[in-house]
């Protein structure tokens, strides 16, 4: 249905953004690029990670934790 198509479009957008940025993007950058909410982005990234398409790492920039996706 339409819901599935929207999910696929969001995931395709995420993968396209990541392919265009080989060094990876932060969660905040991806959220802005793809226009997704925190919850939607987290869920899509989880599915893509489980499928082996996305690598998610936690890093620190200064004292602030950052989630980076590749």
C-alpha positions as CSV (number, residue, x, y, z in Angstrom):
1,X,0.0,0.0,0.0
2,X,0.8,3.7,0.1
3,X,2.5,3.3,3.5
4,X,4.9,0.8,2.2
5,X,5.8,3.0,-0.8
6,X,6.4,6.0,1.5
7,X,8.7,3.8,3.7
8,X,10.6,2.7,0.6
9,X,10.9,6.2,-0.7
10,X,12.3,7.4,2.7
11,X,14.8,4.5,2.8
12,X,15.9,5.1,-0.7
13,X,16.4,8.8,0.2
14,X,18.5,7.8,3.2
15,X,20.7,5.4,1.2
16,X,21.1,8.0,-1.6
17,X,22.2,10.6,0.9
18,X,24.7,8.2,2.5
19,X,26.1,7.1,-0.9
20,X,26.7,10.8,-1.7
21,X,28.7,11.2,1.6
22,X,31.1,8.2,1.8
23,X,32.6,9.5,5.1
24,X,29.1,9.3,6.6
25,X,26.6,11.7,8.0
26,X,25.4,12.5,11.5
27,X,21.9,11.6,12.6
28,X,21.1,15.4,12.6
29,X,22.4,15.9,9.1
30,X,20.4,12.9,7.8
31,X,17.3,14.1,9.6
32,X,17.6,17.5,7.9
33,X,18.5,16.1,4.5
34,X,15.7,13.6,4.4
35,X,13.0,15.6,6.3
36,X,12.2,12.9,8.7
37,X,11.3,12.9,12.4
38,X,13.7,11.4,15.0
39,X,11.4,8.4,15.4
40,X,11.0,7.7,11.7
41,X,14.7,8.2,11.0
42,X,15.6,5.8,13.9
43,X,13.3,3.1,12.6
44,X,14.4,3.4,9.0
45,X,18.1,3.3,10.1
46,X,17.4,0.3,12.3
47,X,15.8,-1.6,9.4
48,X,18.7,-0.7,7.0
49,X,21.3,-1.6,9.6
50,X,19.6,-5.0,10.2
51,X,19.8,-5.6,6.4
52,X,23.5,-4.8,6.4
53,X,23.1,-1.7,4.3
54,X,24.0,0.9,6.9
55,X,26.7,1.1,9.6
56,X,25.9,3.1,12.7
57,X,28.5,4.2,15.1
58,X,28.5,6.4,18.2
59,X,31.3,9.0,18.4
60,X,32.1,12.0,20.6
61,X,32.6,15.5,19.2
62,X,34.0,17.4,22.2
63,X,31.9,16.1,25.1
64,X,28.8,15.6,23.0
65,X,27.8,12.1,21.7
66,X,27.0,11.9,18.0
67,X,25.5,9.1,16.0
68,X,27.2,8.7,12.6
69,X,25.8,6.7,9.8
70,X,27.7,5.3,6.8
